[in-house]
Amino acid sequence: MTVDNVQRHLLLEGIYLKYGYDFRKYTEASVTRRIDVILAKFNIKSEVELLARLVNDEEFFKKIMPLMTVNTSEMFRDPSFFKSLRENVIPVLRTYPNLNIWVAGCSTGEEVYSLQILLHEEGLLERSTIYATDINPIALKKAQDGIYDLEGIRVFTKNYVEAGGTKSPSDYYTVSYNRARMIPELRERVVFSEHNMATGEGFVEAHLILCRNVLIYFNRELQERVFKLFYESLATRAFLGLGSKESIRFSACAEGFDELDKENKVYQKARTPLPFHR
């Protein structure tokens, strides 16, 4: 193990021991890239120096926390995915009197509101509770506020149409001071809370779990933990949606899911339970 690897290991171990945030099983490339950004931004020479500052300064940790996580998102990202939800998943969800939906790694909330809009248009919003979780409290606050810049709204408009939206995108937000805020109806059915997939447990029996473009930053061991967590959190024949570059195919949990839409990474929990779940 090189000196750089040792220092990075010590830094991540220290963050976990001091603050409980576990980045130890994120991919090496992802973690190294984020640490390098922090070192440059705050003119810190090494991971050891960074660790010393973090251990003794909780306010500084709050500053660098957003830089340790990825918060890139957009409304109706990958429109074909949401179109697949509308066509393949919604008809089944419509048969339930009440719905629990978990958006894991919700970042700044764009995917949450995209889902809310879809549920509204399909007449399912009033019977749904969405649990939106993320490790980053700053990102969660932005998600809860539901306020976005107008460039993000322009992307939303384009993606919404491609995803098969049935109304005008402007029905879902109001504009003030060059910022757009999602309408209150879309914010009332969401429970925002911190949750760390690296250490946290399941907390709801879900009919749909979305975790898109998050697992690509986890190593194989952490991915396996998360897939098992999702499997155990899903109701019978419930659904899982992943990001375009993610797959459950080579996971030990793969046999626990049917591939509903291979291209758009939509899965349904299999009828036969996995051995560890019996």
HELIX and SHEET records of a PDB file:
HELIX    1   1 VAL A    3  TYR A   19  1                                  17    
HELIX    2   2 GLU A   28  LYS A   41  1                                  14    
HELIX    3   3 GLU A   47  ASN A   56  1                                  10    
HELIX    4   4 GLU A   58  MET A   68  1                                  11    
HELIX    5   5 PRO A   79  SER A   84  1                                   6    
HELIX    6   6 LEU A   85  VAL A   89  3                                   5    
HELIX    7   7 ILE A   90  LEU A   93  1                                   4    
HELIX    8   8 GLU A  110  GLU A  121  1                                  12    
HELIX    9   9 LEU A  125  ARG A  127  5                                   3    
HELIX   10  10 PRO A  137  ASP A  145  1                                   9    
HELIX   11  11 LEU A  150  GLU A  162  1                                  13    
HELIX   12  12 PRO A  169  TYR A  172  5                                   4    
HELIX   13  13 PRO A  184  ARG A  187  1                                   4    
HELIX   14  14 LEU A  215  TYR A  217  5                                   3    
HELIX   15  15 ARG A  220  SER A  233  1                                  14    
HELIX   16  16 ALA A  254  GLY A  256  5                                   3    
HELIX   17  17 PRO A  275  HIS A  277  5                                   3    
SHEET    1   A 7 VAL A 190  GLU A 194  0                                        
SHEET    2   A 7 SER A 128  ASP A 134  1                                        
SHEET    3   A 7 LEU A  99  ALA A 104  1                                        
SHEET    4   A 7 ALA A 206  CYS A 211  1                                        
SHEET    5   A 7 LEU A 234  LEU A 242  1                                        
SHEET    6   A 7 VAL A 266  LYS A 269 -1                                        
SHEET    7   A 7 PHE A 257  ASP A 261 -1                                        
SHEET    1   B 3 ILE A 147  ASP A 149  0                                        
SHEET    2   B 3 ARG A 179  MET A 182 -1                                        
SHEET    3   B 3 TYR A 173  SER A 176 -1                                        
END                                                                             
